[in-house]
Amino acid sequence: MAAGRHVAIIGAGAVGVISAIEALREGHRVTLIDPGEPGGEQAASYGNAGWLSSHSVIPPAEPGIWKKVPGYLMDPLGPLAIRWSYLPKALPWLIKYLLSGWTAARVETTAFALRGLLKDAPLLHRKLAEEAGVPELIERNGVMHVFPSRGNFDNDLGWRLRKKVGVEWLELSADEMRQREPDLHPRYTFGVVVEEAGRCRDPGAYVAALANHAIAGGAKHVRAKATGLRLDGDKLMAVLTENGEIPCDAAVVAAGARSKQLTASVGDSLPLETERGYHVMIENPETGPRSSMMASDAKMVVNWTNKGLRAAGTVEIAGLEAAPNWKRAEILRDHLFSMFPKLPRDIPAARIKTWFGHRPSMPDGRPCIGYARRSRDIVYAFGHGHVGLVGSARTGRLVAQLLGGKTPEIPLGPFAPERFL
Ligand SMILES: Cc1cc2nc3c(=O)[nH]c(=O)nc-3n(C[C@H](O)[C@H](O)[C@H](O)COP(=O)(O)OP(=O)(O)OC[C@H]3O[C@@H](n4cnc5c(N)ncnc54)[C@H](O)[C@@H]3O)c2cc1C
């Protein structure tokens, strides 16, 4: 497959825009197709926590998680909630999700695969940000995990596996943590700092800047919703959109949680589900953490962004169309108040912003990166779940390598769409 092809990239989230930059670098002509603004609020890439955590290699499902499913169904405000009305539709995905984490060995396979995808991601993002003229949006100064006790950390399979895949960290006693984080609630008595990790100070602005950089480099943005792909035998002819066809030589499906219909149009039925997530953001907060941190009990990340202090996380399984349950964002706000008691409870509502969006999630926690079954003109790049911002940098490079028929820089077996087909 030669360079210089016309590549249509469906979706201008983090994965789509970085794929566009890398495809341009390889000499392709690029059209980005997205009805929305790149980096806009419709995309998961806008409202995520902004962690560039190259150590986030543990998939969401771990051994024994099935025991918690009744709780997920009973508590609509828990860290993982499944809406009853959506259960029948979610069931096939949920079964695959539970099975993928059934044994420690399966989780370990995913951890090694994700490590390959995420390693060096903060550096890759920093280089992209420099290229796009927004270096200040990517910081490489580590992140902190805080735990109520050392036992919570010691008993966690995830940290044992992180060690195995080569992640290193610094452990903090209660006193050391207090020195670093004087305003954090004293119930947190143990901390871990992962110095290799980084963070993004405004994920939406970062994606918008990358899209502008791609456009300055020759990419075209067509505002349209793609509805399918048209093949003639194994040759791609066009991307179908609500506004007509866009003829092209190759296409990349990077439409996040809405990629399923597109792959189905060429016969690939893939188990993509949305793990809905929320954020709450306090503008000009009176206090907060010194570092970017994840609280193990609240299952949320607290990160400073250029727009304010953002707390993001938790999972709700309720499909793409159901209305948001804003009480879930209120829970994040209350966790934030409880983590930082000096934050006043009477912050005016105008200073508190909420958002909800869709993580594009495969049941085994690994994205789909590879060719469509019927044509090597179609490359899939979606399903990054909880690690789509950090994982987008290497994914974009892999997409460009696949478009050019080159050997990918990491083994793509664990990410092959065929694992579900
Ligand atoms: C609360 C929360 C916190 C998170 N925290 C982190 C974090 O700290 N670090 C991290 O790495 N990841 C995090 N994630 C995950 C991360 O945000 C996602 O994995 C990532 O943004 C997915 O990027 P994407 O480009 O695949 O999809 P998206 O960003 O969702 O972009 C998809 C784009 O496709 C477009 N589109 C959809 N359908 C069509 C169509 N038919 N035709 C054309 N265009 C279409 C959409 O308009 C959208 O712009 C978090 C997610 C959430 C929800």
The ligand as a Tripos MOL2 file, in Angstrom:
@<TRIPOS>MOLECULE
LIG
   53    58     1     0     0
SMALL
NO_CHARGES

@<TRIPOS>ATOM
      1 C1        -15.1910   10.6470   32.8280 C.3       1 LIG1
      2 C2        -14.0790   10.1580   31.9340 C.ar      1 LIG1
      3 C3        -12.7650   10.2670   32.3690 C.ar      1 LIG1
      4 C4        -11.7200    9.8070   31.5590 C.ar      1 LIG1
      5 N1        -10.4270    9.9920   31.9450 N.ar      1 LIG1
      6 C5         -9.4090    9.6460   31.1300 C.ar      1 LIG1
      7 C6         -8.0710    9.9550   31.4590 C.ar      1 LIG1
      8 O1         -7.7940   10.5700   32.4740 O.2       1 LIG1
      9 N2         -7.0790    9.5440   30.6100 N.ar      1 LIG1
     10 C7         -7.3550    8.8530   29.4540 C.ar      1 LIG1
     11 O2         -6.4180    8.4770   28.7500 O.2       1 LIG1
     12 N3         -8.6260    8.5840   29.0980 N.ar      1 LIG1
     13 C8         -9.6610    8.9790   29.8860 C.ar      1 LIG1
     14 N4        -10.9530    8.7300   29.5260 N.ar      1 LIG1
     15 C9        -11.2060    8.0060   28.2860 C.3       1 LIG1
     16 C10       -10.9990    8.8670   27.0460 C.3       1 LIG1
     17 O3        -11.6500   10.1010   27.2140 O.3       1 LIG1
     18 C11       -11.5520    8.1530   25.8100 C.3       1 LIG1
     19 O4        -11.0950    6.8270   25.7460 O.3       1 LIG1
     20 C12       -11.0690    8.8640   24.5450 C.3       1 LIG1
     21 O5        -11.3920   10.2390   24.6320 O.3       1 LIG1
     22 C13       -11.6920    8.2640   23.2990 C.3       1 LIG1
     23 O6        -11.2550    9.0270   22.2110 O.3       1 LIG1
     24 P1        -11.8580    8.7870   20.7720 P.3       1 LIG1
     25 O7        -11.1960    9.7260   19.8550 O.co2     1 LIG1
     26 O8        -11.8270    7.3110   20.4750 O.co2     1 LIG1
     27 O9        -13.4290    9.1180   20.9260 O.3       1 LIG1
     28 P2        -14.1580   10.5170   21.1780 P.3       1 LIG1
     29 O10       -13.3010   11.4610   21.8800 O.co2     1 LIG1
     30 O11       -15.4850   10.2000   21.7870 O.co2     1 LIG1
     31 O12       -14.3630   11.0940   19.7260 O.3       1 LIG1
     32 C14       -15.2160   10.4890   18.8010 C.3       1 LIG1
     33 C15       -15.5990   11.5110   17.7600 C.3       1 LIG1
     34 O13       -16.3200   10.8260   16.7440 O.3       1 LIG1
     35 C16       -17.3910   11.6310   16.3200 C.3       1 LIG1
     36 N5        -18.4170   10.7700   15.7340 N.ar      1 LIG1
     37 C17       -19.2510    9.9190   16.3690 C.ar      1 LIG1
     38 N6        -20.0440    9.2940   15.4800 N.ar      1 LIG1
     39 C18       -19.6860    9.7600   14.2490 C.ar      1 LIG1
     40 C19       -20.1340    9.4910   12.9400 C.ar      1 LIG1
     41 N7        -21.1160    8.6000   12.7000 N.pl3     1 LIG1
     42 N8        -19.5710   10.1570   11.9040 N.ar      1 LIG1
     43 C20       -18.5630   11.0520   12.1240 C.ar      1 LIG1
     44 N9        -18.1020   11.3390   13.3590 N.ar      1 LIG1
     45 C21       -18.6470   10.6980   14.4110 C.ar      1 LIG1
     46 C22       -17.8430   12.3620   17.5730 C.3       1 LIG1
     47 O14       -18.5310   13.5670   17.2320 O.3       1 LIG1
     48 C23       -16.5270   12.5990   18.2870 C.3       1 LIG1
     49 O15       -15.9950   13.8790   17.9830 O.3       1 LIG1
     50 C24       -12.0230    9.1990   30.3040 C.ar      1 LIG1
     51 C25       -13.3440    9.1240   29.8620 C.ar      1 LIG1
     52 C26       -14.3680    9.6230   30.6510 C.ar      1 LIG1
     53 C27       -15.7670    9.5560   30.1290 C.3       1 LIG1
@<TRIPOS>BOND
     1     1     2 1
     2     2     3 ar
     3     2    52 ar
     4     3     4 ar
     5     4     5 ar
     6     4    50 ar
     7     5     6 ar
     8     6     7 ar
     9     6    13 1
    10     7     8 2
    11     7     9 ar
    12     9    10 ar
    13    10    11 2
    14    10    12 ar
    15    12    13 ar
    16    13    14 ar
    17    14    15 1
    18    14    50 ar
    19    15    16 1
    20    16    17 1
    21    16    18 1
    22    18    19 1
    23    18    20 1
    24    20    21 1
    25    20    22 1
    26    22    23 1
    27    23    24 1
    28    24    25 2
    29    24    26 1
    30    24    27 1
    31    27    28 1
    32    28    29 2
    33    28    30 1
    34    28    31 1
    35    31    32 1
    36    32    33 1
    37    33    34 1
    38    33    48 1
    39    34    35 1
    40    35    36 1
    41    35    46 1
    42    36    37 ar
    43    36    45 ar
    44    37    38 ar
    45    38    39 ar
    46    39    40 ar
    47    39    45 ar
    48    40    41 1
    49    40    42 ar
    50    42    43 ar
    51    43    44 ar
    52    44    45 ar
    53    46    47 1
    54    46    48 1
    55    48    49 1
    56    50    51 ar
    57    51    52 ar
    58    52    53 1
@<TRIPOS>SUBSTRUCTURE
     1 LIG1         1 GROUP 0 **** ****
